Amino acid sequence: MAETELDRAEKRYAQAKARLLALKNREATKARKLDTRRKIILGGALVDLAERDSNAAAMIERLIRNLPREQDRKACCFSHECTTS
């Protein structure tokens, strides 16, 4: 059976749609990686600051205490009290 012009157009459309979806997925992945990198860098900077500045350490402890999930609070706890319980 011969491929009609409509069939070829639909095939090109489907291919273009797939390319667009792949491009959107790559961009979303790139954005997530950048967001993760920013969070890691900022977190490291905050931990470093807290080691040098007691006011910053107190602020971070307040932030950690207000985290809604207990497992997140445990993962973020750096004080001696958290590591001994």
Contacts in CASP RR format, 6 or more apart in sequence:
PFRMAT RR
TARGET T0000
AUTHOR 0000-0000-0000
METHOD contacts of the structure
MODEL  1
MAETELDRAEKRYAQAKARLLALKNREATKARKLDTRRKIILGGALVDLA
ERDSNAAAMIERLIRNLPREQDRKACCFSHECTTS
46 56 0 8 1.000
46 60 0 8 1.000
47 60 0 8 1.000
47 78 0 8 1.000
49 56 0 8 1.000
50 56 0 8 1.000
50 57 0 8 1.000
50 60 0 8 1.000
50 78 0 8 1.000
51 57 0 8 1.000
61 79 0 8 1.000
64 73 0 8 1.000
64 76 0 8 1.000
64 77 0 8 1.000
65 73 0 8 1.000
67 73 0 8 1.000
67 76 0 8 1.000
74 82 0 8 1.000
77 83 0 8 1.000
END
